[in-house]
Structure formats: C-alpha cells, structure tokens
Amino acid sequence: MTAARLRMGQRSPGRRGAARELALGSIIVVICLGMAAYRSEFLSTSNIEFMLVDSVVLGLVALGEMFVLLVRGIDLSVAPIVGLSALVTGMLANSGGLSLVEAIFLAIALGAVLGCGNALLVGLLRLPPIIATLGTLFVYSGLMFVYTNGKEVNSVPSSYVRFANSEVVSGVPAQALLLVVIAAAVWAILSHTVRGRQLYAVGNHPEAARHAGITVLPIVASAYIICGALSGFAGLVLVSYSSYANSTTGTGTNIELAAIAAALVGGTALSGGRGGPFGTILGAFFLTVILTSVVFLHVPAVWEPAGEGALILLAVGIDQRLNRERVPQS
C-alpha cells in the first residue's frame, strides 16, 4: 500500500463519520423528545445542565480512549488515572494551597506520566494492550489506596468550585463548552497535522505505515500518553465539581467501559484507523441521556452495566458490518 493510498483511505471515514454523527445526534433528539413527552421535567434547564455536566468527565476520558482505539489499542487503566488525579489535586489543594492553574497542569502531567507507563508496556515491551492496561489498572488502583492511606477529599477551594460550576449562559455549563473546544482542537490535530494523519495510517495498516516511512512506536506511545493526560484532566474536573474523592473514585463507576462504549457508539472503530472527536463526545452525551432516562423511567440501577454492555456489543456489531462493507471487491 503506497503513501498516496493511505491518504485516500483517510478521507472516506470522514464522510461516513459525519453521516454517523448526524444520525446519532438525531437519535439523541428523538430520545429527549420522547422522554419529555413522558416526563416534562426531562428537558428542564436544570436536567439539561446536569446531563451536560455529567457528560464532561466521560467525554474527556472517551476522547483519550478514542486516540488509543485509533491505533488498534485499548486502555483499561483510565479509571484509576481519573481517581489518582482527583485525589492528588484535591489533597494538595487543601493541604498545600495548590492553585487552580497549578492543579490543571499537575493533573495533565500526572495523567501523562501514568499514560507513559502504558506506552512503555505496549510500545517497548510489546505486551498486548488489554493485558498491559489491565495490569496497570490494578497497579494504579493500588497506588490510590497507598496515597490516601484511608483519607478522603471532602472539600476543595472556592476557585475550583467556580471552575466546575460556572456557566456561559443560563443552562450551558462552561465545562461543556470547554469539552467542545478540546474536541475542536483534537479534530484540528487529527485532520490538519502530519501526526494526526499518521495516527490514522498506523491504525489502518501498521505494516503499510512502516513501509510508508512512518515510525510506528512513537505514534502508538503518543496515543497512550494523550489518553492519560485527558483522563488526568478529567479527574480534576470531577473533584472540582463533586468536591469529593476517595480511594475508589473512578474505579467504582466502570468509567473505562463507558468511555470505550462512548467512543465506539460515536464511530471510532475497534479495528483502528477510523473515528473522530465530535462523534466521541456525542457518544458520551448519548450514554448520559440513556442513563438519565433510566433514572426517570425508574429502572433499577443494577441494569445500568447491562445496558452499557449491550451498547458496546451493538457498536462493535455495527463497526464489523461497516468494515465488511469497506473491503473492496476483487
């Protein structure tokens, strides 16, 4: 496969992605209107704001997961990365007077360092991604217990609270706008930079990418580092909004599975090489709408994991069908 053919293979997923995002957005609108017909308060300003805010942490982690999936990887360690970032920034804010700006940089740096651990295991040691990140899931979860030593974060400085609860206009949280801005930056990187095109090329066909002169290892490593950095930032957003974190933050919510589901539902291919940020955050909002609908319908919470699993199976099934349709006829 030539470099020109690699570039050609990157354009058509964009057109399919736009159509899929439009379809997903339409489904979200239909669900919201249907729920509003059942319970009018579903589309109240307070509930819309709640769903938008609830989508931010999941959306940030899902964006990171999207990078890893693009290069045919997977990251199961994002949950403790979110938790560690929330705990470290929250505790240092209370004990050491860590400013909000310092906390943002610390959260991103901490996440990137933990992402480096995954990058080394997958890139240098060539461990299967699911095994490597399953291992770091337990290692990082253990670090949370070691770091906290039974302590909790029960409050954060007022600047953190303002960061988490500010609004652009009534009912539109600043966090939601920030997520859209980050998604736009990711789109620009993936669509208009050499590194972005290389991510797609490596995911489409790693061996062909090598023959085209692309060094695969740094591309794969960068995906895991970015995933860690975004998950670290998500941890700061989470502790700022909830003003609480403990040794099970992140790990007790299956956020890693929800993030993978959001990316897949949003059009990211499990087989690599296809996906986009706007579809991913739409996927995160779709999951939030579904889970909020479950609450309004009084469905027992024990069914939530089953619903997320069903969505993953559905998204993977659709992805496999699309992959078969992409195979050129001889």
C-alpha positions, -999 to +999 in steps of 0.1 A: +000+000+000+015+033-010+015+066+009-010+080-015-034+051-009-030+056+028-041+092+024-070+082+003-081+058+030-083+086+055-108+108+036-138+084+032-141+077+070-146+114+075-177+114+052-191+083+069-183+098+103-203+130+095-233+109+085-230+088+116-227+118+139-258+133+123-277+101+128-265+098+164-275+134+171-309+127+156-314+097+179-305+118+209-331+144+199-357+117+195-350+102+228-350+135+246-384+145+230-398+111+238-387+114+274-400+149+276-434+137+265-433+111+293-419+135+319-418+171+310-390+179+335-366+158+315-360+188+293-359+213+322-330+237+323-316+220+355-318+185+340-302+196+307-274+213+327-270+181+348-267+159+317-242+183+300-220+184+331-223+147+336-210+142+301-179+162+305-158+138+326-170+109+305-163+129+273-128+137+282-119+101+291-137+089+259-116+113+238-085+098+253-098+063+246-105+073+211-068+081+205-059+046+218-085+029+197-073+047+166-040+028+168-057-005+175-052-003+212-073-002+243-068+014+278-085-002+308-064+019+333-082+052+327-105+048+358-077+049+384-059+076+364-090+097+369-092+088+405-055+094+413-057+128+396-088+138+416-071+126+449-037+143+443-051+176+431-078+177+458-055+168+487-027+192+476-053+220+471-064+216+507-031+210+523-006+229+501-027+257+487-024+244+451-039+270+428-064+260+401-039+268+373-012+247+390-038+219+396-047+218+359-010+214+348-004+189+376-035+168+366-025+167+330+012+159+338+002+132+362-021+116+337+006+118+310+032+101+333+008+073+340+000+071+303+037+067+297+036+036+318+011+021+294+031+033+264+062+016+276+044-017+282+026-017+249+052+000+228+086-012+241+077-045+257+051-053+230+026-066+256-010-069+243-028-037+252-056-054+270-031-073+292-008-043+298-036-019+308-054-045+329-022-048+348-018-010+353-054-008+362-046-028+393-013-011+399-027+024+397-057+014+418-033+002+444-015+035+443-047+053+451-050+033+484-013+039+492-016+076+485-048+082+505-040+059+534-077+059+542-081+097+538-107+114+517-112+147+499-143+163+514-139+199+500-119+219+475-111+257+474-138+281+461-118+287+428-122+250+420-159+251+427-163+282+405-144+265+377-167+235+379-200+254+382-196+285+360-220+289+331-215+305+297-252+313+296-280+300+317-282+263+315-249+259+295-220+250+318-186+263+309-173+228+313-194+216+284-181+245+262-146+235+273-152+199+262-163+212+228-132+234+225-110+205+233-128+183+208-123+210+182-086+211+190-084+173+187-102+175+153-077+201+141-048+179+151-061+148+136-073+164+104-046+190+097-013+178+111+012+152+100+010+134+134-028+132+131-027+116+097+000+092+109-023+081+138-050+071+112-024+055+090-010+033+118-045+023+128-055+015+092-025-007+084+006-007+108+029-026+083+019-004+054+026+027+076+061+014+083+067+009+046+055+044+040+083+057+063+062+062+095+079+052+128+050+034+145+063+032+180+062+069+188+027+072+173+014+044+195+031+058+226+017+093+220-018+078+219-015+063+254+002+095+268-026+117+254-052+093+268-036+095+302-033+133+301-070+137+292-080+112+319-059+132+344-076+164+335-110+146+338-100+138+374-095+174+382-129+183+366-145+156+387-131+166+420-138+203+413-175+195+406-182+170+433-158+184+459-152+148+469-128+119+462-117+088+479-097+057+471-124+042+449-131+073+428-133+064+392-127+027+397-161+022+413-180+036+383-168+015+353-159+047+336-134+028+314-161+007+299-184+037+295-156+056+278-150+028+254-187+025+247-189+062+240-161+061+215-175+031+197-210+044+196-196+077+183-180+060+153-145+050+165-135+016+150-124-011+174-102-023+145-084+011+144-079+038+118-114+054+120-130+078+144-134+114+153-137+137+184-172+151+178-187+117+173-170+106+205-184+134+227-218+128+211-214+092+221-207+103+257-238+126+257-258+097+242-248+074+271-256+101+296-290+107+281-297+069+282-286+066+318-306+097+328-337+082+310-332+050+330-335+070+362-366+088+350-382+055+340-374+041+375-354+012+360-333-004+388-297+008+388-284-028+386-294-028+350-271+001+340-240-021+334-261-045+313-272-016+292-237-003+287-226-038+277-254-041+252-244-007+237-208-019+234-220-051+216-242-031+193-215-006+185-189-034+178-215-052+156-221-021+136-184-015+133-178-050+120-206-046+094-191-013+082-157-030+080-171-057+057-187-031+035-153-012+033-135-042+019-130-036-019-144-062-042-118-080-062 
